[in-house]
Amino acid sequence: MKGRKTGGRVAGTPNKVTASIKEAVTEAFEKAGGVDYLVKLAAEDPRTFCGLVGKVIPLQVDAKLDGPLTVQVLKLAGSDADNPASK
């Protein structure tokens, strides 16, 4: 049947490369000091630490809208030359 999956790995199963990379990163994390390393990183390089947190912890939004949604776009002060996105 068209659109019906047959064969292959079970849905949600990571491929071998992804599994290998996750295993290598986990081993490197443990060798670097684990939690102690993360605490040190947070103190010495908070920007990198926050970037890591943003990648590792999933974004979850649990919201209920009872009215219309309003989106406001603000233009920050400064010239377009300072904005890398404008190039």
GUBASE-110074 format. One record per residue (C-alpha): residue number from 1; x, y, z. Coordinates in Angstrom, 3 decimals, always signed. Layout:
N
+-----+----------+----------+----------+
:   n :        u :        v :        w :
+-----+----------+----------+----------+
: NUM :        X :        Y :        Z :
...
+-----+----------+----------+----------+
//
This chain:
87
+-----+----------+----------+----------+
:   n :        u :        v :        w :
+-----+----------+----------+----------+
:   1 :   +0.000 :   +0.000 :   +0.000 :
:   2 :   +1.163 :   +3.496 :   -0.779 :
:   3 :   +2.217 :   +5.487 :   +2.299 :
:   4 :   +2.435 :   +2.458 :   +4.557 :
:   5 :   +5.843 :   +1.678 :   +6.046 :
:   6 :   +7.072 :   -1.875 :   +5.597 :
:   7 :  +10.414 :   -3.234 :   +6.765 :
:   8 :  +13.321 :   -1.211 :   +8.090 :
:   9 :  +14.045 :   -0.397 :  +11.691 :
:  10 :  +11.344 :   +0.282 :  +14.238 :
:  11 :  +10.199 :   +3.903 :  +14.392 :
:  12 :  +12.159 :   +5.869 :  +16.989 :
:  13 :  +15.221 :   +3.621 :  +16.857 :
:  14 :  +18.348 :   +5.756 :  +16.292 :
:  15 :  +20.611 :   +4.787 :  +13.420 :
:  16 :  +24.025 :   +3.262 :  +14.142 :
:  17 :  +25.976 :   +6.467 :  +13.531 :
:  18 :  +23.774 :   +8.471 :  +15.914 :
:  19 :  +24.056 :   +5.776 :  +18.573 :
:  20 :  +27.863 :   +5.665 :  +18.168 :
:  21 :  +28.190 :   +9.444 :  +18.443 :
:  22 :  +25.996 :   +9.561 :  +21.553 :
:  23 :  +28.087 :   +6.812 :  +23.129 :
:  24 :  +31.340 :   +8.655 :  +22.319 :
:  25 :  +30.031 :  +11.964 :  +23.694 :
:  26 :  +28.850 :  +10.240 :  +26.874 :
:  27 :  +32.261 :   +8.621 :  +27.355 :
:  28 :  +34.066 :  +11.933 :  +26.744 :
:  29 :  +31.737 :  +13.684 :  +29.207 :
:  30 :  +32.530 :  +11.107 :  +31.893 :
:  31 :  +36.287 :  +11.353 :  +31.255 :
:  32 :  +36.135 :  +15.178 :  +31.383 :
:  33 :  +34.668 :  +15.086 :  +34.878 :
:  34 :  +30.922 :  +14.703 :  +34.373 :
:  35 :  +28.859 :  +17.021 :  +36.556 :
:  36 :  +31.972 :  +18.655 :  +38.036 :
:  37 :  +33.072 :  +19.578 :  +34.509 :
:  38 :  +29.684 :  +21.167 :  +33.775 :
:  39 :  +29.805 :  +23.187 :  +37.004 :
:  40 :  +33.285 :  +24.446 :  +36.085 :
:  41 :  +32.148 :  +25.236 :  +32.529 :
:  42 :  +29.149 :  +27.203 :  +33.839 :
:  43 :  +31.443 :  +29.317 :  +36.024 :
:  44 :  +34.219 :  +29.857 :  +33.474 :
:  45 :  +32.251 :  +30.074 :  +30.227 :
:  46 :  +28.553 :  +30.714 :  +30.905 :
:  47 :  +27.811 :  +31.465 :  +27.250 :
:  48 :  +28.968 :  +28.023 :  +26.134 :
:  49 :  +27.215 :  +26.387 :  +29.075 :
:  50 :  +23.911 :  +28.100 :  +28.255 :
:  51 :  +24.270 :  +27.092 :  +24.609 :
:  52 :  +24.712 :  +23.491 :  +25.688 :
:  53 :  +21.700 :  +23.665 :  +27.993 :
:  54 :  +19.627 :  +25.086 :  +25.141 :
:  55 :  +20.564 :  +22.149 :  +22.904 :
:  56 :  +20.214 :  +19.376 :  +25.464 :
:  57 :  +17.078 :  +20.319 :  +27.383 :
:  58 :  +14.019 :  +20.196 :  +25.128 :
:  59 :  +11.837 :  +23.260 :  +24.842 :
:  60 :   +8.450 :  +22.592 :  +26.367 :
:  61 :   +5.614 :  +25.037 :  +26.226 :
:  62 :   +2.491 :  +24.217 :  +28.178 :
:  63 :   +0.121 :  +27.054 :  +27.442 :
:  64 :   -3.571 :  +27.614 :  +27.040 :
:  65 :   -4.694 :  +30.601 :  +25.004 :
:  66 :   -8.040 :  +32.045 :  +25.965 :
:  67 :   -7.849 :  +34.961 :  +23.555 :
:  68 :   -6.094 :  +36.137 :  +20.410 :
:  69 :   -2.338 :  +35.753 :  +20.038 :
:  70 :   -0.477 :  +39.008 :  +19.408 :
:  71 :   +3.056 :  +39.000 :  +18.018 :
:  72 :   +5.075 :  +42.188 :  +18.399 :
:  73 :   +8.266 :  +42.694 :  +16.373 :
:  74 :  +10.717 :  +45.194 :  +17.835 :
:  75 :  +13.547 :  +46.809 :  +15.905 :
:  76 :  +16.555 :  +47.333 :  +18.128 :
:  77 :  +18.431 :  +50.626 :  +18.006 :
:  78 :  +21.566 :  +50.644 :  +15.901 :
:  79 :  +22.494 :  +50.651 :  +12.252 :
:  80 :  +21.885 :  +47.797 :   +9.835 :
:  81 :  +25.674 :  +47.606 :   +9.415 :
:  82 :  +25.811 :  +46.150 :  +12.927 :
:  83 :  +23.332 :  +43.412 :  +12.009 :
:  84 :  +24.976 :  +40.327 :  +10.432 :
:  85 :  +21.563 :  +39.153 :   +9.179 :
:  86 :  +21.253 :  +42.223 :   +6.935 :
:  87 :  +24.301 :  +41.239 :   +4.863 :
+-----+----------+----------+----------+
//
